[in-house]
Amino acid sequence: MTTKELQVLAYDPGGTTGWVLLVVSRLAIFGDEEPAILEWDYGELNGPEPQQSIQIARLAREFQGLAYKTGPAVVGEQWDIDATFNSTDQESYSPVRINAQVQLLHYEGRLNDATLHFQSRSLAFRRTDDYLRRQGLYVEGSTHIRAAAKHAITILRRAREKRAFAHELWPYPPNGKP
């Protein structure tokens, strides 16, 4: 059974973790259909880091329920090392800890059929808030949700540009059989 739609669940980890789900047509990635966002949702997660990590895994499982045997491509913001970063504030390392926990949950199979990828902030932040406004994806007040939206849009563009990368995000055969 071929799913007609593909999902991206992007998150911006930290003390407050923003997330965005984008749903697109499979043919917009693997065919010649014009790209368009068919559905989208967003939110924020708060609380202890392990709780946020478990909530990310739960979201991936819930969203997969919408597409039989085709999990979402989950993308987290990669924590890039800045040579000038001289902070001893442990909160600034929250993204590293959350990503590590999500990676462990993925390894344990707790994201079901989702794939997990990390993407550089500098790559995603080539998209601006004005771009999000034009696409109808701007969320007032939450920089975390906007960051997640930038990651989701960026990974979709990368998938459209490189078929091999798209197959890394959604490695499932079109008929849904392993």
C-alpha positions in Angstrom: 0.0 0.0 0.0 1.5 3.3 -1.1 1.1 6.3 1.1 0.1 9.3 -0.9 1.6 11.7 1.7 4.9 12.1 3.5 5.5 13.8 6.8 8.3 15.8 8.3 8.5 16.3 12.1 11.1 19.0 12.8 12.0 20.2 16.3 14.1 22.9 17.8 15.4 21.4 21.2 16.0 23.3 24.3 14.5 24.6 27.5 11.4 25.1 25.3 11.3 22.8 22.3 9.3 23.9 19.3 8.0 21.4 16.8 6.4 21.5 13.4 4.7 18.8 11.4 4.5 19.3 7.6 2.6 16.9 5.3 3.4 16.9 1.6 2.5 14.8 -1.4 4.8 11.8 -2.0 4.8 12.9 -5.7 6.1 16.3 -4.8 9.3 14.6 -3.5 9.5 11.4 -5.6 7.6 12.6 -8.7 6.9 15.7 -10.7 4.0 17.2 -8.7 4.4 20.9 -7.7 5.5 21.1 -4.0 2.8 22.2 -1.6 2.2 21.8 2.1 -1.0 19.9 2.4 -1.3 20.1 6.2 0.7 21.4 9.1 0.6 21.5 12.8 2.9 22.9 15.5 3.5 23.3 19.2 5.9 23.6 22.1 7.1 21.2 24.7 8.3 22.2 28.1 9.4 20.4 31.2 12.4 18.1 32.0 14.5 17.1 29.1 13.7 13.4 29.3 10.0 14.3 29.3 10.4 16.5 26.2 12.4 13.7 24.4 9.7 11.1 25.2 7.1 13.6 23.9 9.0 14.0 20.6 9.0 10.2 20.2 5.3 10.1 21.1 4.5 12.7 18.4 6.5 10.7 15.8 4.4 7.6 16.7 1.1 9.5 16.6 1.8 11.1 13.3 2.9 7.8 11.8 -0.6 6.5 12.7 -1.7 8.8 9.9 0.4 6.9 7.3 0.6 3.2 7.5 4.2 1.8 7.6 5.7 5.2 6.6 7.0 7.0 9.5 7.8 10.7 9.5 11.2 12.0 8.7 12.2 13.5 12.1 14.8 16.3 12.0 16.3 17.9 15.0 18.4 21.0 15.1 22.0 20.0 15.4 24.0 21.8 18.0 26.9 23.4 16.1 30.1 24.1 18.0 31.1 27.7 18.0 34.7 28.3 18.8 33.8 31.5 20.6 31.2 29.8 22.8 32.5 30.3 26.4 29.5 29.6 28.5 29.3 27.5 31.6 25.5 27.8 31.7 24.2 24.2 31.6 21.0 25.3 30.0 22.8 26.1 26.8 23.7 22.4 26.4 20.0 21.3 26.7 19.8 20.8 22.9 22.7 18.3 23.0 21.1 16.3 25.8 17.6 16.3 24.2 19.1 15.2 20.8 21.0 12.4 22.5 17.9 11.2 24.3 15.8 11.3 21.1 18.6 9.4 19.4 18.5 6.7 22.1 14.7 6.5 21.8 15.1 6.0 18.0 17.7 3.3 18.6 15.3 1.5 20.9 12.6 1.7 18.3 10.4 4.1 20.2 9.9 6.3 17.2 8.4 3.4 15.3 9.2 3.7 11.5 10.4 7.3 11.7 13.9 8.1 10.5 16.0 10.5 12.5 18.3 13.2 11.1 20.1 16.3 12.5 20.5 19.5 10.5 22.7 22.5 11.0 21.1 25.6 12.3 23.1 27.7 9.8 21.6 25.6 7.0 18.0 26.0 8.1 18.4 29.7 9.1 19.0 30.7 5.5 15.2 30.8 5.5 13.9 34.0 7.1 10.9 34.9 9.1 9.7 36.8 6.0 9.9 33.6 4.0 7.8 31.8 6.6 5.2 34.6 6.4 5.0 34.2 2.6 4.5 30.5 3.0 1.9 30.9 5.7 4.1 29.1 8.3 4.9 32.1 10.6 3.8 31.6 14.2 3.7 34.8 16.2 5.6 34.9 19.4 7.5 31.6 19.3 11.0 31.6 18.0 11.2 27.9 18.8 8.3 27.0 16.5 9.6 29.3 13.7 13.1 27.6 14.0 11.4 24.1 13.7 9.5 25.4 10.6 12.7 26.5 9.0 14.2 23.1 9.6 11.2 21.3 8.1 11.1 23.5 5.0 14.9 23.1 4.5 14.9 19.4 4.8 12.0 19.1 2.3 13.9 21.3 -0.2 17.0 19.1 0.3 14.9 16.0 -0.3 13.4 17.4 -3.5 16.8 18.4 -4.8 18.5 15.0 -4.0 16.6 11.8 -4.5 19.2 9.7 -2.6 18.6 12.0 0.4 14.9 11.7 0.1 15.3 7.9 0.2 17.3 8.3 3.5 14.3 10.3 4.9 11.7 7.9 3.7 13.4 4.5 2.9 10.2 2.6 2.7 9.2 0.9 -0.6 6.2 2.5 -2.3 4.1 -0.6 -1.7 4.7 -0.4 2.1 6.3 -3.8 2.3 9.8 -4.3 3.8 
